[in-house]
Amino acid sequence: MKLKNYYRKVKAIFQKGNDLTTQQGRASEREKRIILTSLAAAVSQVLSMAVPLITVRVSLNYMGSEIYGLWMAVTTFFALFTFADLGLGNGLQTELSRLMGKKNFLSNARVLVSSSYVMLLSIAMVILAIFFIAFPMVNWGEVVNAQSKNTAELSRQVVLAIFIPKIIGIPISLIRRNQAALQEGFISYVWQIIANILSVISIYIVVILDMGVITLILVSSIIPLIVTIFNTFQYYLKRHPELTPKIKHFDFQKSVYMFRLSIGFFIISILNTIGLNIDNYIVARIANLESVTTFSIASRATQLINVACTIISSPLWAANGEALARGDYFWVAKTTRKMSLISMGITMMSSIIMLISGPTLFEIWLGYDINISFRLLAGLLLMQILLAFISPYFMVLNGAGKVKIQIYVFLIYSLFSTTLKFIFGYCLGIESIPYIGSLCYAIIVIFPVYYTVRKICSNNKYEEGLSKNV
């Protein structure tokens, strides 16, 4: 019966336009956009994971193992430039979503969007200038440890084919944050779906026509960039011409404010990466590289479970920012609680399935049996359940621009968990590492974040909405 009522509610949301002057109308509009974005994100994520699986065989056969390894090594190395925007994308998404709930949206949004683009364009130009100065001085064959003369000669071209599109993409990719902030993330995901499809088609065309290894790598790097450029022009020229970035809308003071906010998100990203992804290094130090292989495979497999939770939680960031700015606190509290339970429920069910059928799944995936203990797998899955529970609450902090609390909890968590993982890993073995991480995460991260969100939502409007729905 509850499922039937929920279906009717969702159907009603999509059948009619929502009156944005009322609290209920705004709530319905947010829920509609969350559903659209989640569905588009799910399709995009499936394609993103499928593309490497579809193309790896043809690419590997065409390139050979050494050149393919060169491609993957360079790609992995320059993936570090994901942080090159210094958190400005996150800052724009937070501030722009909060502006949606205010009357002077358009004038401030123009300044915010234009200032963000100018700053990121400047960062990209500086990085490119440094790169082109240093490029001739570096022996790229030695950097990537090329084994043959042919691979060493190709390494310079491979670096150029991967690095330049990635840096140009720093300011270009800002469109995704803009769309996410305006609760139109589904548009961004549709373009990503198009990019994935075109990438597969292009790779096969290059291989069939024997257009060369460098062409294959360049096509793989440049297709997503070209699609994002099309997305940018279509969005600003057709859908939101009033927000088109212009130099005249650049504001230095707003840029300084945005930079300060963005640095906070930048620090959070680094701390989060260290705190949650340092386990392989710890295992290598206290055990051996063979143990790292087992641990990393199990860790990557369990992290796949969290993809669905990310899809559910991500659209809440912008929706929460707009709702909090309007004072719709009850909707934020209710939606966060609901999404947290849904996310945790999906993760728990997936975890049970993986625990029961883990050895069989790993053997099918890898093609051979690998000895991953039940205790290690259970510990890694426990961490994913905790992440699934708290993820929607982090979207409230992001929407509210609460950066300091996140920096504090992740800094303390990274220091304590890393230290304790080393100590207990030596004493009890590597199977204890995920349990120590989960315990530290629950105490140091989950409790402060949960109660901070409750405090944000605890005001007159929230209590009034709560009393009416009891």
N, C-alpha and C positions, 0 to 999 in steps of 0.2 A: 504493500500500500504506500509506504514512504517513497519507494522508487517511482511509483506511478505519479505521485504528487510532485516529485522533483522533476520528472519529465515534463509535466504540464507547466511548471514554473519556467523551465528553460525554454520551452516552446513559446510561452507568452512573451518572454524577453525578446525573442527574435521576430515575432509576428508584428510588432508595432514599434513605432518610435517612442523613445523615452523622454519624458518631460524633465529636462535638466534643471528646472527651477525648483523641483521638489527633492527631498532627501531620498525618497523611494525611487524616483526616476533616475537620479544619479547613481544609486546603488545598482539598479538594473543595467544601466549603461556600462558600469565598470565590470559587472559580472559577464555581460555579453562580450566585451573586449578581452577579458581574461580567458574565456572559453575559446574565442577565435585564435588568440595568440598561442594558447596551449596546444590546440590542434595543429596549427601551422608549425609550431616548434617541434612537435612529435614527428611529423612527416620529415621535416628538415633534418632532425637528429638521426632518424633512421637512415636517410640517404647519406648523411655525412659519414656514418659508420659503414655503410654499404659500399661507397665509392672505392675506398682502399681495397676492400675484398674483391670487388669486381675487376679492378684494374691492376692489382698487384701481379697477377700471373703474366699478363701480356707485357707489362712494363719491365718485369724482371727478365723475361725471355728476350726482350728487345735490347735491353741495356747490358745484361750480364750482371753477375752478383757484385763485382767490385764497384762498377759505376753506379749501380742502384744503391749500394751502401754509401757511396759518396753523396748521392742525392739526399738520402735520409739523414746522414750526419750533418750536412750543411743546413738542412731544414730544421733539424733539432736545435742546432747551435743558435741560429738566428730567431728561433722561437722566443728567445729571451727578450727580444724587442717588443714582445707583447706588452711589457711594462713601459715602453718608451713614451706613451702618452702621459705618463706621470699622474695617472688617475683622473685626467681631465674629462674623459668620457663618463666616468662614474659621477663626477661633480656636475656635469651638464645634465645628466639624467635626473639627479636628485633635485637640483634647483628648478629645472624646467617643469618637472612634475608638480612641484609645490606652487609654481606660478599659475598653473591651471586652475587652482582654487581661489585665485585672487582677481579683483576687478581690472587691475591695470596689466593684464596678461600680455597683450600684444606689444606694447612699447618696451617692456622689460625683456620679453622673450627675444625680440629682435637683437637687443644689445647682448644678451646672454649667448645666443647662437653665433652671432658674428664675432664676438670676442673669443669664443672657444675655438672657432675655425682659424682665426688669426694666430692665436697662441700655438695651436698644433701644427699649423703650416710653418711657423717659425722654427719649432722644434725639429720638424722633418728636414728643413733646409740645413740646419746646423749639423744634424747627423749625417746627411748626405755629403756636406762639405768636408767633414772630418774623415768620412769613409774614403772619398776620392783622393784625399791627401795621403792617407795611410795605405791605400790599396796597392800601389806599385812597390811599396817597401816590404810587403809581406810575402813570404814564400808559402802560398796556400797549399801546395802539395805536401809540405811538411806539417802544416797545421792540421790537415785532415788525415795525415799518415797514409798517403797514397802509396800503394805497393808497386804499381807499374808506371812506366814513363807516360803512357797514353792517359791514364787517370790523372797523373800529376799535371799534365798539360790542360786537361779539361777542367780541372778544379777552379781555375780563375774564372772561366766562363760560367760555370755552375754557380759560383758565389754571386756573380753579377746578376744572373737570371733569377736568383731567389731573393737577394737582398734588396735590390732597387724597387721591385713591385711591393715588397713588404713595407718599406719606409714610405713610399708614396701613399700606401694604404692607411697610414696613421691618421692624417687629417680626413681622408676620404671616408673611412669607416665610421666617422663621427655621426653620419646619417642614421646609423642603427640606434645610437643612443638617443638621438632626437626623436625617432619614431617610437622607441620604447617609452620615453618620457611622456609623450602625448597619447599613450595607451594604444598605439598603432603598430605594435611590434609584429603583428601578423603580416604586415606589408613587408617588413624586413625579412621575415622567414620565407615568404613566398619567393622573394628575389634570391635567397640562399638556395632554395630548392631548384630554381632555374640554373643557378651557377653550378650546382652539383651535377645536374643532367648534362649541361654543356661540357663540363670537364670530362665526363665519361666518353661522350661522343667525340670530343676533340682528341683525346688520347688514342682512341682506336683509329681515327683518321690519320694521325701522325704516324702510327705504327704501320698501318696498311700501305700508306704512300711512301713509307721509308724516308721521312723528312729529317731524321737525325735525332741524336740523343739530346742535344742542347735545345732543339725545338720542342721536344716533348716536355722537358723540364720548364722551359719558358711558358709554354701553353698552360701547364698545370699551375704556374705561379700567377699568370696574368689574367686568366679567365675570371676568377673571383673579383679581381680589381676592376675589370671592365664592367662586370655586372653591377658592382657597387656604384660605379660612376653613373651608369644608366639609372639606377635607383635614385641617386642624388638629384639628377636633372629632372626626372619625372616628378619627384616629390616636391621640389622647390618651385618648379615652373608650372606644374599642373595642380597639385593638391594644396600646397601651402605657399603660394608666391609671396605672401606677406612676411614670411620668415626667411626669405632668401638672404644668405650671408652677404653683407656689404661692408666695405672698409669704413664708410661714414657712420656705421652703427657701432664701431669698435669703441669700447670705453676702458680706459686704463685702470680706473679704480675697481670696476667690476672684474677686470682681469686679475687684479691682485687678490681680490676676495675669492674668486674661483680657484686661483692657484693654491691658496691656503687650504681651501676645502679639499681640493683634488690631491694635494700632498698627503692628506690624511688617508684617503682611499688608497693611495699608492703604498703607503706604509702598511696598511691593513693587508693588501694583496701579498706583499713580501712576507709579512709575519704569518699569514695564513698558509702560504706555500711552504714556508720553513716548518711550521708546526705540524702540518698534515702530510708532508711528503719527504720527511727526512729519515723515515724508518729504514729504507733500503741501505742508506749509508751506515746507520747504526748496526744493522745486521752484518754488513761487510766488516765492520771494525771488531765486533765481538765474536763472529763466527767465521764464515768463509764465503767466497763468491758463489759456490754451488748453493749455499743456503739462501743467498740473495735471489738467485733465479727462482727458487721455490716460493720464497716470500713475495717477490714482486709479481709473479704470475697470479698468486692467490689474491693479492691486493688489487691488481688491475681488474680481476674478475668481479670482485665484490663492489668495486667502484662503479661498474656498469649498472648496478642496481639503482644507484643514486641518480641516474640520468632522468628517470621519470619524475623524481622529486624536484630536480632543478627545473624541469619543464613546468611543473605545477607552481613553483614558488616565484620564478623570475617575473611574470607579469604583475605580481603583487607590488613590486617596488614602486612603479609609477602610480598605480592605483592608490596605494597608501599615501604617497606624497600629496596627491590631489585631494584625497578624502580628509587628511589631517589639516590641510590648509583651509578647507571649508568647514571644519569642525564636526565632520561625520565620524566621531570617535567610536560610536557603537558599531558601525559597519566594519571599521578596522579591527576591533576586538573580536567580533563574531566571525569575520572571514578568516582572520589569522588562526583562531582556534580550530575552525573547521578544516582549513587547508593543512594544518599541522597534523590533525588526526588522520586525514586522508593520506597524506604523504607517509606518515609513520606506518599506517596500515598496509599500504602497498609494499613498503620496504620489508616489513615483518613477514608478509606472505611470501615475497620473493626470497627472503633469507631462509625460510623453512624449506622451500623447494630446493635451494642450493645446498643446504646442509644434508638433505636426504639423498639427493642425486649428484652431489659434488664430484666424487671420483669419476663417475660415468661421463658427466658433462666435460670435465677437464680432458679426459681421454679422447672424446669426440673432437673437442676444440683443437687440441695439440697434436693428435694423431698417435700419441703414445701415453703410457701411464706415468703419472707423476705423483710422488708421495707427499700429499698435503694433509696434515693431521686435522682431525675434527676440531681439536681445541684451538688451533691457529685460525681455521676458517671461521669458527664461532666468534672468536675475538674480533676479527676484522669486520664481520657482519654486525656485531654489536655497535661498532663505531658508526657504521652506515645508518643504523636505526636512530642513533642520537642525532646525527646530522640531519636526517629526514624530519625529526621532530622540531628542531630549533630553526631550520632554514626559513620558514615563513615569518618567524619572529625577527630574524635579521633583516627581512624586507621592510619591516616597520621602522627599524632603526635607520636603514638607508633612506627610506622615504622621508623620515623626519630630519635627516641630516645629522644624526647622532653619531659622530665619527670617533670622538675621544674615548667613549666607553669601549668601543670595539678595539681600538689600539691598545688600551690598557689590558683587556682580557686576553687578547692574542699574544701580547708581549709576555705577560705572566705565564700563560699556558705554554708558550714555546720554550721558555727558560725551564720551568718546572718539569714539564713532560719529557723534554729531551734528557735532562739530568737523570730523572727517575728511570727512563727507558734504558739508559746505559747501565745503571746500577742493577736493576732487577733483571735486565737481559743477561748480564754476566752471572748473576746468582741463580736465576731460575730458568734461563734459556730464552731463545727468541720468541717462543710461543707466549711469553708473558708481555711482550711489547705492546700488542694491540689492546690488552686489558688495562695496562697502565695508562695508555693514551686515552682510552674511553673514560676511565675513572677521573683523570685530570680534566678532561673536556667537560664532563658532567658537573664537576664542582666549580671549576674556574671559569668556564664559558657559559654553560647553559643556565645556571642559577642566576647570575647577574643579568644576562640578556633577558631572560623570561620576566624577571621582576621589574626591570627597566621599562619593558614594553607595557606591563600592567600599570606602571606608574604613569606612562604617557597617556593611556586610555582612561585612567581614573580621574574623571572630572564630572561636572554636573550633567553634561550632555550624555556622557557614557552611562552614568548611573540612571538617568531618566529613561534612556532607551532600554537599559537592562530591566528596570522595574516594569516597563510596559510589556516586555516579552516573557516575563516569568509566568 
